[in-house]
């Protein structure tokens, strides 16, 4: 109704382009709008008042233009297409790196974006019957090139609309509009964009403009730089020299020593289908129940591990690290299957499940690299004729007790660190997630860890007590409550003979977020939702206490109330579920 009323009043409506993962939504909204407006007699369907923005820095930009032209023909309505270069480059790069995607959705070099803009301009100009191009740019070279492309298509200057931001490009357009060749037949349409609203409402928009036009490679920035020669400023992007490649691909985020774990973009249908296939296989499989260990069996298990610990400790450091690296490769190859298991047994939502598998892959590679760096023998300085060497030796059998909220990442991280350092491990998973633990231990056995160096010990608190209290226990890694950690500490401290037993305990607490009056409410709300309700709030780092400045407290409460109402509670396997 809003769009219909606006078009009837002669007010232009443009569906703005934002992040790349919202592109399909933008096109879907346009398609449904066009269908809803079909047959509206009160509106002149030949007037290009409705349209959308297309970002040239996206790899898919030319295909988007073709799709918009198809929708225009399908619905019989001329559409305006506002061609921009794009203003979300930083967040696009960061997101792709964090998610471990195969590549970037946007060009990483300015010259490539400039070339893409011209290619998109050419594509727009080839659909004059259905698309009304609107070129938004402050780049004089781009303006000149597009004008030449339009002339080759036989289009008059009056058939093209140009756009600039208020306060920018004034000198450029003053010179252009003074040219008689440009202004003949009425000249081009120049639309000036001016943001309207309060400082708080416009701050995010203004920051994006600063990032876009303040970049060292931007035309506006270089125009004001006396060190940039005129020829260099006006050079064609097709003839530009090599640019420094300072952006690492997502796989190389951590440098050459450690690869970033492969990830999935859950907004991409192909990736969703792969997870759906894995979910179907997991749902159809009849998983064997994992038999809990009996307290009477704990002593035998610890005795077996104590015997195998010495043999495992003698395995070379390279062998132990290589097993962890092969484990990372298998996890990466089977990412979808492991994620489906996490959804099925731990009731993780799909984003949380994928993130946990990737975290486990990172653990495997990280511990392998750290072990090679820190556990290898090192020569020590000494007097002439004397050889001194610093060596680390395994302690024996470590008991690793993991929680249910991260049944793969924490469980796997604990025991991989112990194995890499040459220790045997009694790995006790949470009673709620024994199948994931059993599969993980079986994988390590398959890849070369002996059964007498690693054993899965499923069961309840009584199993943990039996393992920790056994004389062969040489160390404990625990993640859970403060009360349980204190009980473990007391058991270990009560030993009257032998060395002190180390305890590595990660426990929960009251995590606070403090925001002052300068915080952007929208960004703050996003952070609050992720921290407090990600993984259904079942994280030791989850937000528990939000402290905000009194000047923004009321507004923030309203925003938070509205944001909470949008969260979807439901089955973890449903794509729409936010809190499983």
C-alpha positions as CSV (number, residue, x, y, z in Angstrom):
1,X,0.0,0.0,0.0
2,X,2.9,2.4,0.8
3,X,4.5,1.9,-2.6
4,X,1.2,2.1,-4.4
5,X,0.4,5.4,-2.7
6,X,3.9,6.8,-3.4
7,X,3.8,5.9,-7.0
8,X,0.4,7.4,-7.5
9,X,1.7,10.6,-6.0
10,X,4.7,10.6,-8.3
11,X,7.2,9.8,-5.6
12,X,10.1,7.6,-6.6
13,X,10.8,4.4,-4.5
14,X,14.2,2.8,-4.6
15,X,14.9,-0.5,-2.9
16,X,18.3,0.1,-1.5
17,X,21.2,-2.4,-1.7
18,X,22.9,-3.4,1.5
19,X,25.0,-6.5,2.3
20,X,25.5,-9.2,-0.3
21,X,23.6,-11.8,1.8
22,X,20.5,-9.7,1.5
23,X,20.6,-9.6,-2.3
24,X,18.1,-12.5,-2.8
25,X,15.7,-10.8,-0.4
26,X,16.0,-7.5,-2.3
27,X,15.1,-9.3,-5.6
28,X,12.3,-11.2,-3.9
29,X,10.7,-8.1,-2.5
30,X,10.9,-6.4,-5.9
31,X,9.3,-9.4,-7.6
32,X,6.4,-9.5,-5.1
33,X,5.9,-5.7,-5.3
34,X,5.7,-5.9,-9.1
35,X,3.1,-8.7,-8.9
36,X,1.1,-6.7,-6.3
37,X,1.1,-3.6,-8.5
38,X,0.0,-5.5,-11.6
39,X,-3.3,-4.3,-13.0
40,X,-3.3,-1.0,-11.1
41,X,-5.0,1.3,-13.5
42,X,-4.4,4.4,-11.5
43,X,-0.6,4.1,-12.0
44,X,1.1,4.8,-15.3
45,X,3.3,1.7,-15.6
46,X,5.6,3.3,-18.1
47,X,6.9,5.8,-15.5
48,X,10.2,4.6,-14.0
49,X,9.4,5.6,-10.4
50,X,10.0,2.1,-8.9
51,X,13.4,0.6,-8.9
52,X,16.4,-0.7,-7.0
53,X,20.0,-0.1,-6.4
54,X,22.7,-2.4,-7.8
55,X,26.2,-2.5,-6.3
56,X,28.9,-2.9,-8.9
57,X,31.5,-4.2,-6.5
58,X,29.5,-7.4,-6.1
59,X,30.6,-10.3,-8.4
60,X,27.0,-11.0,-9.3
61,X,26.2,-7.4,-10.4
62,X,25.9,-8.1,-14.1
63,X,23.6,-11.1,-13.5
64,X,21.5,-9.0,-11.1
65,X,20.9,-6.4,-13.9
66,X,19.8,-9.2,-16.3
67,X,17.4,-10.5,-13.6
68,X,15.9,-7.1,-13.0
69,X,15.4,-6.7,-16.8
70,X,13.7,-10.1,-16.8
71,X,11.4,-9.0,-14.0
72,X,10.6,-5.8,-15.8
73,X,9.6,-7.6,-18.9
74,X,7.6,-10.3,-17.0
75,X,5.5,-7.7,-15.1
76,X,5.4,-5.1,-17.9
77,X,6.8,-2.2,-15.9
78,X,9.8,0.0,-16.6
79,X,12.2,0.0,-13.7
80,X,14.8,2.5,-12.5
81,X,18.2,0.9,-11.7
82,X,20.5,3.0,-9.5
83,X,24.1,1.8,-10.2
84,X,26.5,2.4,-7.3
85,X,29.9,1.0,-6.5
86,X,29.0,-0.2,-2.9
87,X,29.6,1.0,0.6
88,X,29.9,-2.2,2.7
89,X,33.3,-3.4,1.5
90,X,34.8,-3.7,5.0
91,X,32.0,-5.7,6.5
92,X,31.8,-8.0,3.3
93,X,35.5,-8.8,3.6
94,X,35.3,-9.4,7.4
95,X,32.3,-11.6,7.1
96,X,33.8,-13.8,4.4
97,X,37.0,-14.2,6.4
98,X,35.2,-15.0,9.6
99,X,32.9,-17.6,8.0
100,X,35.8,-19.2,6.1
101,X,34.0,-18.8,2.7
102,X,35.8,-20.0,-0.5
103,X,36.2,-16.3,-1.6
104,X,34.8,-12.9,-1.4
105,X,31.4,-11.7,-2.7
106,X,33.0,-8.4,-3.7
107,X,36.0,-7.3,-5.7
108,X,39.0,-6.6,-3.5
109,X,40.8,-4.2,-5.9
110,X,39.5,-0.7,-6.8
111,X,40.3,-1.1,-10.5
112,X,38.2,-4.2,-10.7
113,X,35.3,-2.5,-9.1
114,X,35.7,0.4,-11.5
115,X,35.7,-2.0,-14.5
116,X,32.7,-3.8,-13.1
117,X,30.9,-0.5,-12.9
118,X,31.5,0.1,-16.6
119,X,30.5,-3.4,-17.5
120,X,27.2,-3.0,-15.5
121,X,26.7,0.4,-17.2
122,X,27.0,-1.3,-20.6
123,X,24.5,-4.0,-19.5
124,X,22.0,-1.3,-18.3
125,X,22.3,0.6,-21.5
126,X,21.4,-2.5,-23.5
127,X,17.9,-2.7,-22.0
128,X,16.6,0.8,-22.8
129,X,13.0,-0.4,-23.2
130,X,12.7,-1.7,-19.7
131,X,15.5,-0.2,-17.5
132,X,16.0,3.5,-16.8
133,X,19.7,3.8,-15.7
134,X,20.7,6.1,-12.8
135,X,24.4,6.4,-12.5
136,X,25.6,7.4,-9.0
137,X,29.2,8.3,-9.0
138,X,31.6,11.2,-8.2
139,X,34.4,9.7,-10.4
140,X,35.1,11.9,-13.4
141,X,36.7,9.1,-15.3
142,X,33.7,6.9,-14.8
143,X,31.3,9.7,-15.8
144,X,33.2,10.2,-19.1
145,X,33.4,6.5,-19.9
146,X,29.6,6.0,-19.2
147,X,28.8,9.0,-21.4
148,X,30.8,7.4,-24.3
149,X,29.0,4.1,-23.8
150,X,25.6,5.8,-23.9
151,X,26.5,7.7,-27.0
152,X,27.5,4.4,-28.7
153,X,24.1,3.1,-27.9
154,X,22.5,6.1,-29.5
155,X,21.2,7.5,-26.3
156,X,20.8,11.2,-25.8
157,X,22.2,12.9,-22.6
158,X,18.6,13.6,-21.6
159,X,17.9,9.9,-21.5
160,X,20.4,9.4,-18.7
161,X,20.1,10.2,-15.0
162,X,23.1,11.0,-12.9
163,X,23.2,11.2,-9.1
164,X,25.6,12.7,-6.6
165,X,25.5,13.3,-2.8
166,X,24.7,16.7,-1.4
167,X,28.0,18.5,-0.8
168,X,30.1,16.2,-3.0
169,X,31.0,16.4,-6.7
170,X,29.8,20.0,-7.1
171,X,32.9,21.1,-9.0
172,X,32.7,18.1,-11.3
173,X,29.1,18.7,-12.3
174,X,29.5,22.4,-12.6
175,X,32.1,21.7,-15.3
176,X,30.1,19.0,-17.0
177,X,26.9,21.0,-17.2
178,X,28.8,23.9,-18.7
179,X,29.7,21.8,-21.7
180,X,27.3,22.6,-24.6
181,X,27.6,19.0,-26.0
182,X,26.3,17.6,-22.8
183,X,23.4,20.1,-22.3
184,X,22.0,19.9,-25.8
185,X,18.4,18.5,-26.0
186,X,17.9,19.6,-22.4
187,X,20.9,17.9,-20.9
188,X,21.0,15.1,-18.4
189,X,19.0,14.8,-15.3
190,X,21.1,15.3,-12.2
191,X,19.6,14.1,-8.9
192,X,21.2,15.3,-5.7
193,X,20.9,13.0,-2.7
194,X,20.6,14.6,0.7
195,X,20.1,12.5,3.9
196,X,17.3,13.8,6.2
197,X,17.0,13.1,9.9
198,X,18.5,13.5,13.3
199,X,22.2,13.1,14.0
200,X,21.6,9.7,15.7
201,X,19.6,8.4,12.8
202,X,22.1,9.5,10.2
203,X,25.3,8.6,12.0
204,X,25.6,5.1,10.5
205,X,24.9,6.4,7.0
206,X,27.5,9.2,7.4
207,X,30.1,6.8,8.7
208,X,29.6,4.6,5.6
209,X,30.1,7.7,3.4
210,X,33.3,8.5,5.2
211,X,34.6,5.0,4.8
212,X,33.7,5.0,1.1
213,X,35.1,8.4,0.1
214,X,37.9,8.6,2.7
215,X,39.6,5.5,1.4
216,X,43.0,6.1,0.0
217,X,42.0,4.6,-3.4
218,X,38.8,6.7,-3.8
219,X,38.6,9.3,-6.5
220,X,37.6,12.0,-4.1
221,X,40.5,11.3,-1.8
222,X,43.0,11.2,-4.7
223,X,41.6,14.4,-6.2
224,X,42.5,16.2,-3.0
225,X,46.0,14.7,-2.9
226,X,48.6,16.9,-4.6
227,X,51.0,13.9,-4.9
228,X,48.6,12.1,-7.3
229,X,49.4,13.1,-10.9
230,X,46.5,14.1,-13.2
231,X,47.3,11.3,-15.6
232,X,47.2,8.7,-12.8
233,X,43.9,10.2,-11.5
234,X,42.2,10.0,-14.9
235,X,43.7,6.7,-16.1
236,X,41.4,3.9,-17.3
237,X,40.9,1.1,-14.8
238,X,41.6,-1.2,-17.8
239,X,45.1,0.1,-18.1
240,X,45.9,0.5,-14.4
241,X,49.0,-1.1,-13.0
242,X,49.2,-3.8,-10.4
243,X,47.7,-2.9,-7.0
244,X,49.0,-4.3,-3.7
245,X,47.0,-7.3,-2.6
246,X,46.7,-6.6,1.1
247,X,43.5,-8.6,1.7
248,X,44.0,-12.2,2.6
249,X,41.6,-14.8,1.3
250,X,39.4,-16.4,4.0
251,X,41.5,-19.6,3.9
252,X,44.6,-17.7,4.6
253,X,43.3,-15.5,7.4
254,X,45.8,-16.8,10.0
255,X,48.8,-16.6,7.7
256,X,50.8,-19.4,6.0
257,X,51.3,-21.4,9.2
258,X,47.6,-22.3,9.8
259,X,44.7,-22.5,7.4
260,X,41.3,-21.1,8.4
261,X,38.6,-23.7,8.7
262,X,36.3,-24.1,5.7
263,X,32.8,-22.6,6.4
264,X,29.4,-22.3,4.9
265,X,27.2,-19.4,4.0
266,X,23.8,-20.3,5.3
267,X,22.2,-17.7,3.1
268,X,23.4,-19.7,0.1
269,X,21.0,-22.3,-1.1
270,X,23.6,-24.8,-2.3
271,X,25.2,-24.8,1.2
272,X,21.8,-25.2,2.8
273,X,21.0,-28.2,0.5
274,X,24.3,-29.8,1.5
275,X,23.3,-29.5,5.2
276,X,19.8,-30.7,4.4
277,X,21.2,-33.9,2.8
278,X,23.4,-34.5,5.9
279,X,20.4,-33.9,8.1
280,X,18.3,-36.4,6.2
281,X,21.1,-39.0,6.5
282,X,21.5,-38.4,10.2
283,X,17.7,-38.6,10.8
284,X,17.4,-41.8,8.9
285,X,20.4,-43.5,10.7
286,X,19.6,-45.7,13.7
287,X,22.2,-44.5,16.1
288,X,23.4,-47.1,18.5
289,X,23.0,-46.0,22.1
290,X,26.2,-45.4,23.9
291,X,26.6,-47.6,27.0
292,X,27.6,-45.6,30.1
293,X,30.7,-46.6,31.8
294,X,30.2,-48.2,35.2
295,X,32.1,-46.8,38.2
296,X,33.7,-50.3,38.7
297,X,35.1,-50.1,35.2
298,X,36.8,-46.7,35.7
299,X,39.7,-48.2,37.6
300,X,40.4,-50.8,34.8
301,X,40.2,-48.0,32.2
302,X,42.7,-45.8,34.0
303,X,45.0,-48.8,34.5
304,X,45.0,-49.5,30.7
305,X,45.6,-45.8,29.9
306,X,48.4,-45.6,32.4
307,X,50.1,-48.5,30.7
308,X,49.7,-47.0,27.3
309,X,50.7,-43.5,28.3
310,X,54.4,-44.3,28.2
311,X,54.2,-45.8,24.7
312,X,52.2,-42.8,23.4
313,X,54.6,-40.4,25.0
314,X,57.4,-42.0,23.1
315,X,55.7,-41.4,19.8
316,X,57.4,-38.6,17.9
317,X,56.1,-35.1,18.2
318,X,55.6,-35.0,14.4
319,X,53.5,-38.1,14.5
320,X,51.2,-36.8,17.2
321,X,50.8,-33.4,15.4
322,X,50.2,-35.1,12.1
323,X,47.3,-37.0,13.5
324,X,45.7,-33.7,14.6
325,X,46.2,-32.2,11.2
326,X,44.6,-35.2,9.5
327,X,41.8,-34.9,11.9
328,X,41.2,-31.3,10.9
329,X,41.1,-32.4,7.2
330,X,38.5,-35.1,7.9
331,X,36.4,-32.7,9.9
332,X,36.5,-30.2,7.1
333,X,35.6,-32.8,4.5
334,X,32.7,-34.1,6.7
335,X,31.7,-30.7,8.1
336,X,28.0,-31.0,7.1
337,X,27.7,-34.5,8.7
338,X,29.2,-33.4,12.0
339,X,27.0,-30.3,12.0
340,X,24.0,-32.4,11.5
341,X,25.0,-34.6,14.5
342,X,25.3,-31.5,16.7
343,X,21.8,-30.4,15.6
344,X,20.4,-33.9,16.3
345,X,22.0,-34.6,19.7
346,X,22.9,-31.2,21.2
347,X,20.0,-29.3,19.6
348,X,22.3,-26.7,18.1
349,X,20.8,-24.3,15.5
350,X,22.5,-24.7,12.2
351,X,24.7,-21.5,12.5
352,X,25.9,-22.6,15.9
353,X,26.5,-26.2,14.7
354,X,28.6,-25.1,11.7
355,X,30.5,-22.7,13.9
356,X,31.3,-25.4,16.5
357,X,32.7,-27.8,13.8
358,X,34.9,-25.0,12.5
359,X,36.1,-24.2,16.0
360,X,37.1,-27.8,16.5
361,X,39.0,-27.7,13.2
362,X,40.8,-24.6,14.3
363,X,41.7,-26.3,17.6
364,X,43.2,-29.2,15.8
365,X,45.4,-27.1,13.6
366,X,46.2,-24.6,16.4
367,X,47.4,-27.3,18.9
368,X,49.4,-29.1,16.2
369,X,51.2,-25.9,15.4
370,X,51.7,-24.8,19.0
371,X,53.0,-28.3,19.9
372,X,55.6,-28.2,17.2
373,X,56.7,-24.8,18.2
374,X,56.9,-25.3,22.0
375,X,57.3,-29.0,22.7
376,X,60.4,-29.6,20.6
377,X,63.7,-29.9,22.5
378,X,65.7,-26.6,22.7
379,X,69.4,-26.1,23.4
380,X,70.3,-24.0,26.4
381,X,73.3,-21.8,26.9
382,X,76.1,-23.3,29.0
383,X,79.9,-23.3,29.5
384,X,82.2,-24.4,26.8
385,X,82.3,-28.2,26.4
386,X,79.0,-28.7,28.1
387,X,75.7,-29.5,26.3
388,X,72.4,-28.5,27.9
389,X,69.0,-29.1,26.5
390,X,65.5,-28.1,27.6
391,X,62.9,-30.9,27.2
392,X,59.2,-31.3,28.2
393,X,57.9,-34.7,29.0
394,X,54.3,-35.9,29.3
395,X,52.7,-36.2,32.8
396,X,50.8,-39.4,32.2
397,X,47.0,-39.8,32.1
398,X,44.8,-36.7,31.9
399,X,41.1,-36.7,32.7
400,X,39.2,-34.4,30.4
401,X,35.6,-33.5,31.5
402,X,33.6,-31.6,29.0
403,X,30.1,-29.9,29.1
404,X,27.1,-30.5,27.0
405,X,26.9,-27.0,25.5
406,X,30.0,-27.5,23.3
407,X,30.1,-31.3,23.0
408,X,32.6,-31.2,20.1
409,X,34.7,-28.1,20.4
410,X,35.4,-28.2,24.1
411,X,35.5,-32.0,24.3
412,X,37.8,-32.1,21.3
413,X,39.9,-29.2,22.3
414,X,40.7,-30.6,25.8
415,X,41.8,-34.0,24.6
416,X,43.7,-32.8,21.5
417,X,45.8,-30.5,23.6
418,X,46.6,-33.4,26.0
419,X,47.3,-35.9,23.1
420,X,49.6,-33.4,21.3
421,X,51.7,-33.1,24.5
422,X,52.1,-36.8,24.7
423,X,49.6,-37.6,27.4
424,X,47.1,-40.4,27.5
425,X,43.4,-39.2,27.9
426,X,40.4,-40.4,29.7
427,X,37.7,-38.3,28.0
428,X,34.4,-38.0,29.8
429,X,31.7,-36.3,27.8
430,X,28.5,-34.8,29.2
431,X,25.8,-37.4,29.8
432,X,23.5,-35.5,27.3
433,X,25.9,-35.8,24.3
434,X,27.7,-39.2,24.4
435,X,27.2,-40.1,20.7
436,X,29.2,-37.1,19.4
437,X,31.9,-37.9,21.8
438,X,32.0,-41.5,20.8
439,X,32.2,-40.6,17.1
440,X,35.0,-38.1,17.8
441,X,37.1,-40.7,19.8
442,X,36.5,-43.3,17.1
443,X,37.8,-40.9,14.5
444,X,41.0,-40.3,16.4
445,X,41.5,-44.0,16.8
446,X,41.0,-44.5,13.1
447,X,43.6,-41.8,12.4
448,X,46.3,-43.3,14.6
449,X,45.7,-42.7,18.3
450,X,46.0,-46.1,20.1
451,X,43.1,-47.3,22.1
452,X,45.3,-47.5,25.2
453,X,46.2,-43.8,24.8
454,X,42.6,-42.4,24.4
455,X,39.4,-43.8,25.8
456,X,35.9,-42.4,25.9
457,X,34.3,-42.6,29.4
458,X,30.6,-41.7,29.1
459,X,28.5,-41.5,32.2
460,X,27.3,-39.2,35.0
461,X,29.1,-37.4,37.8
462,X,30.0,-40.7,39.5
463,X,32.3,-41.6,36.5
464,X,34.0,-38.2,36.8
465,X,34.6,-38.7,40.5
466,X,36.1,-42.2,39.9
467,X,38.4,-41.0,37.2
468,X,39.6,-37.9,39.1
469,X,40.1,-39.9,42.3
470,X,42.2,-42.6,40.6
471,X,45.9,-42.7,41.5
472,X,46.9,-42.7,37.9
473,X,45.2,-39.3,37.2
474,X,48.1,-37.0,36.4
475,X,46.0,-33.9,35.5
476,X,42.5,-32.7,34.9
477,X,41.0,-30.4,32.3
478,X,37.4,-29.4,33.3
479,X,34.7,-27.1,31.9
480,X,31.6,-26.7,34.0
481,X,30.3,-25.2,37.1
482,X,32.3,-23.5,39.8
483,X,30.9,-25.9,42.5
484,X,32.1,-28.9,40.6
485,X,35.5,-27.4,39.9
486,X,36.0,-26.8,43.6
487,X,35.1,-30.4,44.4
488,X,37.7,-31.6,41.9
489,X,40.2,-29.2,43.4
490,X,39.6,-30.7,46.9
491,X,40.0,-34.2,45.6
492,X,43.3,-33.5,44.0
493,X,44.6,-31.5,46.9
494,X,43.8,-34.3,49.4
495,X,46.4,-36.6,47.9
496,X,49.1,-37.2,50.4
497,X,51.8,-38.6,48.2
498,X,53.2,-37.8,44.7
499,X,53.5,-34.4,42.9
500,X,50.8,-31.8,42.8
501,X,48.1,-32.6,40.2
502,X,47.4,-29.7,37.9
503,X,43.8,-28.6,37.3
504,X,42.7,-26.5,34.4
505,X,39.2,-25.3,35.1
506,X,37.0,-23.1,32.9
507,X,33.9,-22.1,34.8
508,X,31.0,-19.7,34.3
509,X,30.4,-16.2,35.7
510,X,28.4,-13.0,35.4
511,X,29.4,-11.4,32.1
512,X,28.6,-7.7,31.7
513,X,28.3,-5.4,28.7
514,X,28.8,-1.7,29.4
515,X,27.7,0.8,26.8
516,X,28.1,4.6,27.1
517,X,26.0,7.3,25.5
518,X,28.0,7.2,22.2
519,X,27.1,3.6,21.4
520,X,24.9,3.1,18.3
521,X,21.7,1.5,19.6
522,X,21.2,-0.7,16.5
523,X,24.7,-2.1,16.8
524,X,24.4,-2.5,20.5
525,X,21.1,-4.5,20.2
526,X,22.8,-6.8,17.6
527,X,25.6,-7.4,20.1
528,X,23.2,-8.1,23.0
529,X,21.2,-10.6,21.0
530,X,24.2,-12.5,19.8
531,X,25.9,-12.6,23.2
532,X,22.8,-13.3,25.4
533,X,20.8,-15.6,23.1
534,X,23.4,-17.2,20.8
535,X,23.5,-21.0,21.6
536,X,20.3,-20.3,23.5
537,X,22.4,-18.4,26.0
538,X,24.2,-21.6,27.1
539,X,27.7,-20.2,27.0
540,X,30.1,-19.4,29.8
541,X,30.6,-16.1,28.0
542,X,26.9,-15.3,27.5
543,X,25.8,-11.8,28.4
544,X,24.1,-11.7,31.8
545,X,24.3,-8.0,32.8
546,X,23.7,-5.1,30.5
547,X,24.8,-1.7,31.8
548,X,23.8,1.4,29.7
549,X,23.9,5.1,30.1
550,X,20.8,6.7,31.5
551,X,20.5,9.0,28.5
552,X,19.8,6.1,26.2
553,X,18.3,3.5,28.6
554,X,14.6,4.1,27.7
555,X,15.2,4.1,23.9
556,X,17.3,0.9,24.2
557,X,14.7,-0.8,26.3
558,X,12.1,-0.2,23.5
559,X,14.5,-1.5,20.8
560,X,15.5,-4.5,22.9
561,X,11.8,-5.4,23.5
562,X,11.1,-5.2,19.8
563,X,14.2,-7.2,18.9
564,X,13.3,-10.0,21.4
565,X,9.9,-10.3,19.8
566,X,11.5,-11.1,16.5
567,X,13.5,-14.1,17.9
568,X,12.0,-17.4,16.8
569,X,11.9,-20.3,19.3
570,X,11.5,-23.7,17.8
571,X,13.1,-27.0,16.7
572,X,16.9,-26.7,16.2
573,X,16.7,-28.2,12.8
574,X,14.3,-25.5,11.4
575,X,16.1,-22.8,9.4
576,X,13.8,-20.2,10.9
577,X,14.8,-21.0,14.5
578,X,16.9,-18.5,16.4
579,X,16.8,-20.1,19.8
580,X,16.6,-23.9,19.7
